[in-house]
Amino acid sequence: MNRGSGRDKFGGGGSRSFGSRGGGSSGNRGGMGGRGGPRSFGGRGSGISGGGRFGGSFGDRKYDFGSRGASGGNSLRPIDWSRENLRPFEKNFYHEHSAVTRREQVEIDKWFTDNQVTVEGNDLPRPVFDFKEAGFPQVLTDMLFANFQKPTVIQSISWPIALSGRDMVSIAKTGSGKTFAFILPAIVHTAGQPPRGHQKSPSVLVLLPTRELAQQVEEVAKDYCRATELSITCLFGGAPKAAQARDLERGVDIIIATPGRLMDFLEVGKTDLRRCTYLVLDEADRMLDMGFEPQIRKIVSQIRPDRQTLMFSATWPKDVRKLAMDFLADAAHLNVGSLELSANHNITQIVEIIDESNKQQRLMAILSDIMNKEDCKTIIFVETKRKADDLTRWMRRDGWPALCIHGDKGQSERDWALSEFRSGKTPILLATDVAARGLGKLHCLGRFESIVCL
């Protein structure tokens, strides 16, 4: 069994796994430029707080990932962009702050070394060390200062590059603050384009692997969009299409989507991507692991080739490199930490090999030890939905405050269980291994002590 004991500022200690053959498991945890163009900002930004309060990211094959397979989107034909009359659009909204210009190179080099950052690319802008240096509209800067102390490492590097209109691939572990790294430049980019009018097509598309991750990004972005008078919607499987379709019919500036549900709407003409000029592929490695590459390629074929593209990934395997080579042009390459990113060193792992008949007794001993500590939470991963239900019922009968989530649970029930766990009202959460594959934002569930894998 893997036992976690260390903690970092995002909470979480590590993982345990135990079984008849043993096994290891790692836990991941995850803070936070340019002028806005022709639109005016302000008015509704006062007192709005952003970020911070959202759930983890789970997926299940029942609804979205893998359900369409390689054959999905057969009616969606690639656009021959060489025959299209593409109107020029503005990409570069970055103006270097005087403090950034004056900063000594030795200070910048030390910052790169201290933070284990490598950057490759031509004529890249310097990083920013403070929110005001990014040059965002004042309403966004005020919101950042109200909620955070300073940019995270990935934000410091990404904001100047993204605001400059450059393509970018960023390799960093979960919990690096990458959502703000792409969503705030996306807002500036959108506001700098001509008014949408009655067109359905968005300016920005963010593709993600799971519905909960999509909802999480929307939760982070919506207050900042509201403050700048931009519209945003979230498209994901496992929820009725009607409300999502109504948003698309009205037209939106920014779409956050999982590939399967977006393909559904593209195929029936509820939206199109001809006006999209800013594309984000978030958690690219996970999308490929989950079999989304055919859908991603079909979706990208609907977007003009001179778009700006940002790709974020926790790892850098060959298939992700191939995707970056195909989709990005003259890209900046950022890496925070080791390129391997195979283990989180904030986690202590303990593996125990236990007979099947003794697992339940050992689990109770572990939970007794954990629950004696103040404000501790535990996530337990099991192999099947039936086992999750059975173990949850048994634990609740025995007085343990436990809930479970898996693919047969409704969206509202899953959201409620995550909310109860996040708040600490129910400090034990059981989940299937399918949910485990999608749980990339454990820090968003609050501080927790252990992950147990049965």
NUKOL-593115 format. One record per residue (C-alpha): residue number from 1; x, y, z. Coordinates in nm, 2 decimals. Layout:
<gutis>
{resi->NUM; x->X; y->Y; z->Z}
...
</gutis>
This chain:
<gutis>
{resi->1; x->0.00; y->0.00; z->0.00}
{resi->2; x->0.12; y->0.35; z->-0.07}
{resi->3; x->0.10; y->0.58; z->0.22}
{resi->4; x->0.13; y->0.95; z->0.19}
{resi->5; x->0.26; y->1.17; z->0.47}
{resi->6; x->0.42; y->1.49; z->0.32}
{resi->7; x->0.21; y->1.79; z->0.24}
{resi->8; x->0.25; y->2.10; z->0.02}
{resi->9; x->0.07; y->2.43; z->0.01}
{resi->10; x->-0.21; y->2.29; z->-0.20}
{resi->11; x->-0.28; y->2.01; z->0.05}
{resi->12; x->-0.25; y->1.64; z->0.01}
{resi->13; x->0.00; y->1.40; z->0.14}
{resi->14; x->0.04; y->1.12; z->-0.10}
{resi->15; x->-0.10; y->0.78; z->-0.17}
{resi->16; x->-0.14; y->0.42; z->-0.05}
{resi->17; x->-0.22; y->0.12; z->-0.26}
{resi->18; x->-0.26; y->-0.23; z->-0.15}
{resi->19; x->-0.37; y->-0.56; z->-0.31}
{resi->20; x->-0.28; y->-0.92; z->-0.36}
{resi->21; x->-0.01; y->-0.82; z->-0.60}
{resi->22; x->0.07; y->-0.48; z->-0.46}
{resi->23; x->0.09; y->-0.17; z->-0.67}
{resi->24; x->0.20; y->0.19; z->-0.66}
{resi->25; x->-0.01; y->0.50; z->-0.71}
{resi->26; x->0.09; y->0.87; z->-0.72}
{resi->27; x->-0.12; y->1.17; z->-0.63}
{resi->28; x->-0.10; y->1.50; z->-0.81}
{resi->29; x->-0.20; y->1.84; z->-0.68}
{resi->30; x->-0.21; y->2.19; z->-0.82}
{resi->31; x->-0.21; y->2.93; z->-0.82}
{resi->32; x->-0.26; y->3.12; z->-1.08}
{resi->33; x->-0.07; y->4.11; z->-1.97}
{resi->34; x->-0.14; y->4.35; z->-2.30}
{resi->35; x->-0.42; y->4.57; z->-2.38}
{resi->36; x->-0.78; y->4.46; z->-2.44}
{resi->37; x->-0.82; y->4.60; z->-2.79}
{resi->38; x->-1.13; y->4.78; z->-2.91}
{resi->39; x->-1.37; y->4.67; z->-2.64}
{resi->40; x->-1.40; y->4.86; z->-2.32}
{resi->41; x->-1.35; y->4.70; z->-1.98}
{resi->42; x->-1.48; y->4.77; z->-1.64}
{resi->43; x->-1.82; y->4.84; z->-1.49}
{resi->44; x->-1.90; y->4.49; z->-1.37}
{resi->45; x->-1.56; y->4.38; z->-1.24}
{resi->46; x->-1.59; y->4.54; z->-0.90}
{resi->47; x->-1.61; y->4.30; z->-0.61}
{resi->48; x->-1.59; y->3.99; z->-0.83}
{resi->49; x->-1.37; y->3.72; z->-0.70}
{resi->50; x->-1.21; y->3.46; z->-0.93}
{resi->51; x->-1.07; y->3.12; z->-0.91}
{resi->52; x->-1.03; y->2.89; z->-0.62}
{resi->53; x->-1.36; y->2.71; z->-0.57}
{resi->54; x->-1.41; y->2.42; z->-0.80}
{resi->55; x->-1.41; y->2.04; z->-0.81}
{resi->56; x->-1.17; y->1.78; z->-0.93}
{resi->57; x->-1.17; y->1.63; z->-1.28}
{resi->58; x->-1.32; y->1.29; z->-1.34}
{resi->59; x->-1.43; y->1.13; z->-1.66}
{resi->60; x->-1.62; y->0.82; z->-1.74}
{resi->61; x->-1.65; y->0.63; z->-2.06}
{resi->62; x->-2.03; y->0.62; z->-2.04}
{resi->63; x->-2.06; y->0.98; z->-2.15}
{resi->64; x->-1.78; y->1.14; z->-2.33}
{resi->65; x->-1.43; y->1.01; z->-2.36}
{resi->66; x->-1.38; y->0.71; z->-2.58}
{resi->67; x->-1.75; y->0.69; z->-2.66}
{resi->68; x->-1.72; y->0.82; z->-3.01}
{resi->69; x->-1.41; y->0.63; z->-3.10}
{resi->70; x->-1.21; y->0.69; z->-3.41}
{resi->71; x->-1.52; y->0.68; z->-3.63}
{resi->72; x->-1.68; y->0.98; z->-3.46}
{resi->73; x->-1.73; y->1.29; z->-3.67}
{resi->74; x->-1.76; y->1.11; z->-4.01}
{resi->75; x->-1.99; y->1.38; z->-4.14}
{resi->76; x->-1.75; y->1.66; z->-4.04}
{resi->77; x->-1.53; y->1.72; z->-4.34}
{resi->78; x->-1.20; y->1.91; z->-4.32}
{resi->79; x->-1.22; y->2.27; z->-4.46}
{resi->80; x->-0.99; y->2.35; z->-4.75}
{resi->81; x->-0.85; y->2.67; z->-4.60}
{resi->82; x->-0.66; y->2.75; z->-4.92}
{resi->83; x->-0.99; y->2.83; z->-5.08}
{resi->84; x->-1.11; y->3.05; z->-4.80}
{resi->85; x->-1.08; y->3.43; z->-4.78}
{resi->86; x->-0.94; y->3.47; z->-4.43}
{resi->87; x->-0.97; y->3.81; z->-4.28}
{resi->88; x->-0.66; y->3.92; z->-4.09}
{resi->89; x->-0.69; y->3.93; z->-3.71}
{resi->90; x->-0.48; y->4.08; z->-3.42}
{resi->91; x->-0.27; y->3.84; z->-3.21}
{resi->92; x->-0.02; y->4.07; z->-3.04}
{resi->93; x->-0.15; y->4.26; z->-2.74}
{resi->94; x->0.17; y->4.26; z->-2.53}
{resi->95; x->0.36; y->4.57; z->-2.43}
{resi->96; x->0.65; y->4.51; z->-2.20}
{resi->97; x->0.62; y->4.68; z->-1.86}
{resi->98; x->0.91; y->4.92; z->-1.78}
{resi->99; x->0.99; y->4.72; z->-1.47}
{resi->100; x->1.04; y->4.41; z->-1.69}
{resi->101; x->1.26; y->4.61; z->-1.93}
{resi->102; x->1.48; y->4.74; z->-1.65}
{resi->103; x->1.52; y->4.40; z->-1.48}
{resi->104; x->1.88; y->4.28; z->-1.48}
{resi->105; x->1.95; y->3.96; z->-1.68}
{resi->106; x->2.13; y->3.81; z->-1.39}
{resi->107; x->1.81; y->3.83; z->-1.18}
{resi->108; x->1.61; y->3.66; z->-1.46}
{resi->109; x->1.87; y->3.39; z->-1.50}
{resi->110; x->1.86; y->3.32; z->-1.13}
{resi->111; x->1.48; y->3.30; z->-1.13}
{resi->112; x->1.49; y->3.05; z->-1.42}
{resi->113; x->1.75; y->2.84; z->-1.23}
{resi->114; x->1.57; y->2.85; z->-0.89}
{resi->115; x->1.24; y->2.75; z->-1.04}
{resi->116; x->1.39; y->2.47; z->-1.27}
{resi->117; x->1.25; y->2.65; z->-1.58}
{resi->118; x->1.37; y->2.60; z->-1.94}
{resi->119; x->1.24; y->2.80; z->-2.23}
{resi->120; x->1.32; y->2.74; z->-2.60}
{resi->121; x->1.21; y->2.95; z->-2.89}
{resi->122; x->1.30; y->3.26; z->-3.10}
{resi->123; x->1.28; y->3.61; z->-2.97}
{resi->124; x->1.08; y->3.53; z->-2.66}
{resi->125; x->0.97; y->3.80; z->-2.41}
{resi->126; x->1.10; y->3.81; z->-2.06}
{resi->127; x->0.89; y->3.67; z->-1.77}
{resi->128; x->0.68; y->3.89; z->-1.55}
{resi->129; x->0.71; y->3.87; z->-1.17}
{resi->130; x->0.41; y->4.07; z->-1.07}
{resi->131; x->0.05; y->4.10; z->-1.18}
{resi->132; x->0.08; y->4.46; z->-1.28}
{resi->133; x->0.38; y->4.37; z->-1.51}
{resi->134; x->0.16; y->4.15; z->-1.73}
{resi->135; x->-0.04; y->4.45; z->-1.85}
{resi->136; x->-0.39; y->4.31; z->-1.83}
{resi->137; x->-0.68; y->4.55; z->-1.82}
{resi->138; x->-0.71; y->4.70; z->-1.48}
{resi->139; x->-1.03; y->4.52; z->-1.38}
{resi->140; x->-0.85; y->4.18; z->-1.43}
{resi->141; x->-0.54; y->4.30; z->-1.25}
{resi->142; x->-0.75; y->4.41; z->-0.95}
{resi->143; x->-0.92; y->4.07; z->-0.94}
{resi->144; x->-0.59; y->3.89; z->-0.94}
{resi->145; x->-0.45; y->4.10; z->-0.66}
{resi->146; x->-0.77; y->4.04; z->-0.46}
{resi->147; x->-0.73; y->3.66; z->-0.48}
{resi->148; x->-0.36; y->3.58; z->-0.52}
{resi->149; x->-0.02; y->3.72; z->-0.40}
{resi->150; x->0.18; y->3.68; z->-0.72}
{resi->151; x->0.19; y->3.48; z->-1.05}
{resi->152; x->0.29; y->3.12; z->-1.04}
{resi->153; x->0.60; y->3.02; z->-1.24}
{resi->154; x->0.41; y->2.90; z->-1.54}
{resi->155; x->0.20; y->3.22; z->-1.55}
{resi->156; x->0.51; y->3.44; z->-1.52}
{resi->157; x->0.64; y->3.28; z->-1.84}
{resi->158; x->0.32; y->3.21; z->-2.03}
{resi->159; x->0.15; y->3.54; z->-2.01}
{resi->160; x->0.40; y->3.75; z->-2.21}
{resi->161; x->0.43; y->3.47; z->-2.47}
{resi->162; x->0.06; y->3.42; z->-2.51}
{resi->163; x->-0.02; y->3.79; z->-2.51}
{resi->164; x->0.24; y->3.83; z->-2.79}
{resi->165; x->0.04; y->3.60; z->-3.01}
{resi->166; x->0.29; y->3.32; z->-3.01}
{resi->167; x->0.21; y->2.95; z->-3.02}
{resi->168; x->0.33; y->2.77; z->-2.71}
{resi->169; x->0.37; y->2.42; z->-2.56}
{resi->170; x->0.40; y->2.41; z->-2.19}
{resi->171; x->0.51; y->2.10; z->-1.99}
{resi->172; x->0.44; y->2.13; z->-1.62}
{resi->173; x->0.29; y->1.91; z->-1.35}
{resi->174; x->-0.07; y->1.94; z->-1.24}
{resi->175; x->-0.13; y->2.23; z->-1.00}
{resi->176; x->0.11; y->2.47; z->-1.17}
{resi->177; x->-0.16; y->2.73; z->-1.23}
{resi->178; x->-0.19; y->2.68; z->-1.60}
{resi->179; x->-0.57; y->2.76; z->-1.62}
{resi->180; x->-0.50; y->3.13; z->-1.56}
{resi->181; x->-0.19; y->3.10; z->-1.78}
{resi->182; x->-0.42; y->3.05; z->-2.09}
{resi->183; x->-0.76; y->3.19; z->-1.99}
{resi->184; x->-0.66; y->3.55; z->-1.91}
{resi->185; x->-0.47; y->3.59; z->-2.24}
{resi->186; x->-0.77; y->3.43; z->-2.41}
{resi->187; x->-0.99; y->3.70; z->-2.26}
{resi->188; x->-0.76; y->3.98; z->-2.39}
{resi->189; x->-0.74; y->3.81; z->-2.73}
{resi->190; x->-1.12; y->3.78; z->-2.76}
{resi->191; x->-1.18; y->4.14; z->-2.65}
{resi->192; x->-0.93; y->4.25; z->-2.92}
{resi->193; x->-1.12; y->4.10; z->-3.21}
{resi->194; x->-1.40; y->4.27; z->-3.40}
{resi->195; x->-1.75; y->4.24; z->-3.24}
{resi->196; x->-1.90; y->3.89; z->-3.29}
{resi->197; x->-2.24; y->4.03; z->-3.39}
{resi->198; x->-2.48; y->3.75; z->-3.48}
{resi->199; x->-2.22; y->3.50; z->-3.56}
{resi->200; x->-2.23; y->3.17; z->-3.36}
{resi->201; x->-1.86; y->3.09; z->-3.39}
{resi->202; x->-1.64; y->3.17; z->-3.08}
{resi->203; x->-1.31; y->3.34; z->-3.08}
{resi->204; x->-1.16; y->3.10; z->-2.83}
{resi->205; x->-1.19; y->2.72; z->-2.79}
{resi->206; x->-1.05; y->2.53; z->-2.50}
{resi->207; x->-1.05; y->2.15; z->-2.54}
{resi->208; x->-1.01; y->1.93; z->-2.23}
{resi->209; x->-1.04; y->1.56; z->-2.16}
{resi->210; x->-1.32; y->1.54; z->-1.90}
{resi->211; x->-1.64; y->1.71; z->-1.81}
{resi->212; x->-1.54; y->1.79; z->-1.45}
{resi->213; x->-1.22; y->1.95; z->-1.57}
{resi->214; x->-1.42; y->2.15; z->-1.83}
{resi->215; x->-1.66; y->2.27; z->-1.56}
{resi->216; x->-1.36; y->2.36; z->-1.34}
{resi->217; x->-1.20; y->2.58; z->-1.60}
{resi->218; x->-1.54; y->2.75; z->-1.67}
{resi->219; x->-1.57; y->2.82; z->-1.29}
{resi->220; x->-1.23; y->2.98; z->-1.29}
{resi->221; x->-1.30; y->3.19; z->-1.60}
{resi->222; x->-1.66; y->3.30; z->-1.57}
{resi->223; x->-1.61; y->3.59; z->-1.32}
{resi->224; x->-1.32; y->3.73; z->-1.53}
{resi->225; x->-1.53; y->3.69; z->-1.85}
{resi->226; x->-1.82; y->3.87; z->-1.68}
{resi->227; x->-1.60; y->4.15; z->-1.57}
{resi->228; x->-1.49; y->4.21; z->-1.93}
{resi->229; x->-1.84; y->4.15; z->-2.07}
{resi->230; x->-1.76; y->3.84; z->-2.26}
{resi->231; x->-1.98; y->3.53; z->-2.29}
{resi->232; x->-1.86; y->3.18; z->-2.21}
{resi->233; x->-2.02; y->2.83; z->-2.22}
{resi->234; x->-1.91; y->2.48; z->-2.12}
{resi->235; x->-1.99; y->2.18; z->-2.34}
{resi->236; x->-1.96; y->1.83; z->-2.19}
{resi->237; x->-2.12; y->1.49; z->-2.20}
{resi->238; x->-2.34; y->1.35; z->-1.93}
{resi->239; x->-2.57; y->1.65; z->-1.92}
{resi->240; x->-2.87; y->1.75; z->-2.13}
{resi->241; x->-2.78; y->1.91; z->-2.46}
{resi->242; x->-3.07; y->2.16; z->-2.47}
{resi->243; x->-2.93; y->2.42; z->-2.24}
{resi->244; x->-2.58; y->2.40; z->-2.41}
{resi->245; x->-2.75; y->2.43; z->-2.75}
{resi->246; x->-2.93; y->2.74; z->-2.64}
{resi->247; x->-2.60; y->2.90; z->-2.55}
{resi->248; x->-2.46; y->2.82; z->-2.89}
{resi->249; x->-2.76; y->2.95; z->-3.07}
{resi->250; x->-2.72; y->3.28; z->-2.89}
{resi->251; x->-2.35; y->3.29; z->-2.98}
{resi->252; x->-2.06; y->3.29; z->-2.73}
{resi->253; x->-1.71; y->3.43; z->-2.72}
{resi->254; x->-1.54; y->3.15; z->-2.54}
{resi->255; x->-1.62; y->2.77; z->-2.55}
{resi->256; x->-1.48; y->2.53; z->-2.30}
{resi->257; x->-1.55; y->2.18; z->-2.42}
{resi->258; x->-1.48; y->1.81; z->-2.42}
{resi->259; x->-1.42; y->1.67; z->-2.77}
{resi->260; x->-1.71; y->1.43; z->-2.79}
{resi->261; x->-1.98; y->1.68; z->-2.70}
{resi->262; x->-1.83; y->1.95; z->-2.92}
{resi->263; x->-1.83; y->1.71; z->-3.21}
{resi->264; x->-2.20; y->1.65; z->-3.16}
{resi->265; x->-2.28; y->2.02; z->-3.19}
{resi->266; x->-2.04; y->2.07; z->-3.49}
{resi->267; x->-2.20; y->1.79; z->-3.68}
{resi->268; x->-2.55; y->1.92; z->-3.65}
{resi->269; x->-2.44; y->2.28; z->-3.72}
{resi->270; x->-2.52; y->2.43; z->-3.38}
{resi->271; x->-2.19; y->2.60; z->-3.39}
{resi->272; x->-1.88; y->2.63; z->-3.61}
{resi->273; x->-1.52; y->2.73; z->-3.56}
{resi->274; x->-1.45; y->2.95; z->-3.86}
{resi->275; x->-1.41; y->3.25; z->-3.64}
{resi->276; x->-1.20; y->3.08; z->-3.38}
{resi->277; x->-0.85; y->3.23; z->-3.36}
{resi->278; x->-0.73; y->3.11; z->-3.02}
{resi->279; x->-0.71; y->2.74; z->-2.95}
{resi->280; x->-0.60; y->2.57; z->-2.62}
{resi->281; x->-0.54; y->2.20; z->-2.59}
{resi->282; x->-0.53; y->2.14; z->-2.21}
{resi->283; x->-0.40; y->1.82; z->-2.06}
{resi->284; x->-0.31; y->1.70; z->-2.41}
{resi->285; x->-0.14; y->1.39; z->-2.29}
{resi->286; x->-0.45; y->1.27; z->-2.11}
{resi->287; x->-0.67; y->1.34; z->-2.41}
{resi->288; x->-0.45; y->1.12; z->-2.62}
{resi->289; x->-0.44; y->0.85; z->-2.35}
{resi->290; x->-0.82; y->0.85; z->-2.36}
{resi->291; x->-0.83; y->0.80; z->-2.73}
{resi->292; x->-0.94; y->1.15; z->-2.84}
{resi->293; x->-0.67; y->1.21; z->-3.11}
{resi->294; x->-0.91; y->1.14; z->-3.40}
{resi->295; x->-1.17; y->1.38; z->-3.26}
{resi->296; x->-0.91; y->1.65; z->-3.19}
{resi->297; x->-0.77; y->1.63; z->-3.54}
{resi->298; x->-1.12; y->1.66; z->-3.69}
{resi->299; x->-1.20; y->1.96; z->-3.46}
{resi->300; x->-0.88; y->2.14; z->-3.54}
{resi->301; x->-0.94; y->2.09; z->-3.92}
{resi->302; x->-1.24; y->2.32; z->-3.87}
{resi->303; x->-1.02; y->2.60; z->-3.73}
{resi->304; x->-0.82; y->2.84; z->-3.95}
{resi->305; x->-0.45; y->2.74; z->-3.98}
{resi->306; x->-0.31; y->3.09; z->-3.88}
{resi->307; x->-0.48; y->3.06; z->-3.54}
{resi->308; x->-0.28; y->3.10; z->-3.21}
{resi->309; x->-0.24; y->2.76; z->-3.04}
{resi->310; x->-0.14; y->2.68; z->-2.68}
{resi->311; x->-0.08; y->2.32; z->-2.57}
{resi->312; x->-0.05; y->2.22; z->-2.20}
{resi->313; x->0.06; y->1.87; z->-2.09}
{resi->314; x->0.20; y->1.71; z->-1.78}
{resi->315; x->0.42; y->1.48; z->-1.98}
{resi->316; x->0.60; y->1.49; z->-2.32}
{resi->317; x->0.57; y->1.15; z->-2.49}
{resi->318; x->0.61; y->1.10; z->-2.86}
{resi->319; x->0.24; y->1.12; z->-2.94}
{resi->320; x->0.22; y->1.46; z->-2.77}
{resi->321; x->0.53; y->1.58; z->-2.96}
{resi->322; x->0.37; y->1.47; z->-3.29}
{resi->323; x->0.05; y->1.66; z->-3.21}
{resi->324; x->0.25; y->1.97; z->-3.12}
{resi->325; x->0.45; y->1.94; z->-3.44}
{resi->326; x->0.13; y->1.92; z->-3.65}
{resi->327; x->-0.07; y->2.19; z->-3.48}
{resi->328; x->0.18; y->2.46; z->-3.37}
{resi->329; x->0.41; y->2.69; z->-3.57}
{resi->330; x->0.73; y->2.86; z->-3.44}
{resi->331; x->0.62; y->2.76; z->-3.09}
{resi->332; x->0.78; y->2.86; z->-2.77}
{resi->333; x->0.86; y->2.55; z->-2.56}
{resi->334; x->0.83; y->2.59; z->-2.18}
{resi->335; x->0.92; y->2.33; z->-1.92}
{resi->336; x->0.88; y->2.37; z->-1.55}
{resi->337; x->1.07; y->2.10; z->-1.35}
{resi->338; x->1.19; y->1.77; z->-1.49}
{resi->339; x->1.09; y->1.67; z->-1.84}
{resi->340; x->1.01; y->1.32; z->-1.70}
{resi->341; x->0.75; y->1.45; z->-1.46}
{resi->342; x->0.69; y->1.09; z->-1.37}
{resi->343; x->0.66; y->1.14; z->-0.99}
{resi->344; x->0.56; y->1.41; z->-0.75}
{resi->345; x->0.83; y->1.43; z->-0.48}
{resi->346; x->0.59; y->1.59; z->-0.23}
{resi->347; x->0.43; y->1.24; z->-0.20}
{resi->348; x->0.55; y->0.95; z->0.01}
{resi->349; x->0.44; y->0.61; z->-0.13}
{resi->350; x->0.41; y->0.30; z->0.08}
{resi->351; x->0.32; y->-0.03; z->-0.08}
{resi->352; x->0.18; y->-0.31; z->0.13}
{resi->353; x->0.11; y->-0.66; z->-0.01}
{resi->354; x->-0.19; y->-0.80; z->0.17}
{resi->355; x->-0.41; y->-1.11; z->0.12}
{resi->356; x->-0.75; y->-1.02; z->-0.03}
{resi->357; x->-0.92; y->-1.15; z->0.29}
{resi->358; x->-0.73; y->-0.90; z->0.50}
{resi->359; x->-0.78; y->-0.59; z->0.29}
{resi->360; x->-1.09; y->-0.46; z->0.46}
{resi->361; x->-0.95; y->-0.50; z->0.81}
{resi->362; x->-0.63; y->-0.32; z->0.71}
{resi->363; x->-0.83; y->-0.04; z->0.54}
{resi->364; x->-1.02; y->0.02; z->0.87}
{resi->365; x->-0.69; y->0.04; z->1.06}
{resi->366; x->-0.55; y->0.29; z->0.82}
{resi->367; x->-0.87; y->0.50; z->0.83}
{resi->368; x->-0.87; y->0.50; z->1.21}
{resi->369; x->-0.52; y->0.63; z->1.21}
{resi->370; x->-0.60; y->0.90; z->0.95}
{resi->371; x->-0.93; y->1.01; z->1.10}
{resi->372; x->-0.77; y->1.07; z->1.44}
{resi->373; x->-0.59; y->1.37; z->1.29}
{resi->374; x->-0.77; y->1.70; z->1.26}
{resi->375; x->-0.93; y->1.80; z->0.93}
{resi->376; x->-0.80; y->1.50; z->0.73}
{resi->377; x->-0.96; y->1.37; z->0.42}
{resi->378; x->-0.91; y->1.04; z->0.23}
{resi->379; x->-0.98; y->0.93; z->-0.13}
{resi->380; x->-1.02; y->0.56; z->-0.18}
{resi->381; x->-0.99; y->0.42; z->-0.53}
{resi->382; x->-1.15; y->0.08; z->-0.61}
{resi->383; x->-1.17; y->-0.12; z->-0.93}
{resi->384; x->-1.54; y->-0.15; z->-0.99}
{resi->385; x->-1.86; y->0.05; z->-0.95}
{resi->386; x->-2.01; y->-0.24; z->-0.75}
{resi->387; x->-1.72; y->-0.25; z->-0.51}
{resi->388; x->-1.74; y->0.13; z->-0.46}
{resi->389; x->-2.12; y->0.10; z->-0.38}
{resi->390; x->-2.08; y->-0.21; z->-0.15}
{resi->391; x->-1.78; y->-0.07; z->0.04}
{resi->392; x->-1.95; y->0.27; z->0.08}
{resi->393; x->-2.27; y->0.11; z->0.22}
{resi->394; x->-2.06; y->-0.11; z->0.46}
{resi->395; x->-1.86; y->0.19; z->0.58}
{resi->396; x->-2.16; y->0.40; z->0.64}
{resi->397; x->-2.33; y->0.13; z->0.84}
{resi->398; x->-2.02; y->0.11; z->1.05}
{resi->399; x->-2.03; y->0.48; z->1.11}
{resi->400; x->-1.77; y->0.61; z->0.87}
{resi->401; x->-1.86; y->0.94; z->0.69}
{resi->402; x->-1.82; y->0.81; z->0.33}
{resi->403; x->-1.96; y->0.88; z->-0.02}
{resi->404; x->-1.87; y->0.74; z->-0.36}
{resi->405; x->-1.87; y->0.85; z->-0.72}
{resi->406; x->-1.85; y->0.65; z->-1.04}
{resi->407; x->-1.98; y->0.64; z->-1.39}
{resi->408; x->-2.34; y->0.53; z->-1.30}
{resi->409; x->-2.39; y->0.82; z->-1.07}
{resi->410; x->-2.58; y->1.12; z->-1.21}
{resi->411; x->-2.40; y->1.45; z->-1.27}
{resi->412; x->-2.58; y->1.63; z->-0.98}
{resi->413; x->-2.51; y->1.34; z->-0.75}
{resi->414; x->-2.14; y->1.34; z->-0.84}
{resi->415; x->-2.12; y->1.72; z->-0.80}
{resi->416; x->-2.29; y->1.69; z->-0.46}
{resi->417; x->-2.05; y->1.42; z->-0.34}
{resi->418; x->-1.75; y->1.63; z->-0.45}
{resi->419; x->-1.89; y->1.93; z->-0.27}
{resi->420; x->-1.94; y->1.74; z->0.05}
{resi->421; x->-1.59; y->1.60; z->0.03}
{resi->422; x->-1.44; y->1.94; z->-0.05}
{resi->423; x->-1.61; y->2.11; z->0.24}
{resi->424; x->-1.50; y->1.83; z->0.48}
{resi->425; x->-1.86; y->1.74; z->0.57}
{resi->426; x->-1.79; y->1.39; z->0.44}
{resi->427; x->-1.41; y->1.34; z->0.46}
{resi->428; x->-1.40; y->1.00; z->0.29}
{resi->429; x->-1.46; y->0.97; z->-0.08}
{resi->430; x->-1.46; y->0.64; z->-0.28}
{resi->431; x->-1.41; y->0.64; z->-0.66}
{resi->432; x->-1.36; y->0.39; z->-0.94}
{resi->433; x->-1.04; y->0.36; z->-1.13}
{resi->434; x->-1.21; y->0.54; z->-1.42}
{resi->435; x->-1.26; y->0.83; z->-1.20}
{resi->436; x->-0.90; y->0.79; z->-1.08}
{resi->437; x->-0.78; y->0.84; z->-1.44}
{resi->438; x->-0.95; y->1.18; z->-1.45}
{resi->439; x->-0.86; y->1.30; z->-1.11}
{resi->440; x->-0.59; y->1.55; z->-1.21}
{resi->441; x->-0.68; y->1.84; z->-0.98}
{resi->442; x->-0.68; y->1.69; z->-0.63}
{resi->443; x->-0.58; y->2.03; z->-0.47}
{resi->444; x->-0.91; y->2.16; z->-0.57}
{resi->445; x->-1.07; y->1.92; z->-0.33}
{resi->446; x->-0.90; y->2.08; z->-0.04}
{resi->447; x->-0.63; y->1.95; z->0.20}
{resi->448; x->-0.62; y->1.57; z->0.23}
{resi->449; x->-0.40; y->1.32; z->0.40}
{resi->450; x->-0.40; y->1.01; z->0.19}
{resi->451; x->-0.50; y->0.83; z->-0.12}
{resi->452; x->-0.58; y->0.46; z->-0.08}
{resi->453; x->-0.59; y->0.23; z->-0.39}
{resi->454; x->-0.76; y->-0.11; z->-0.32}
</gutis>
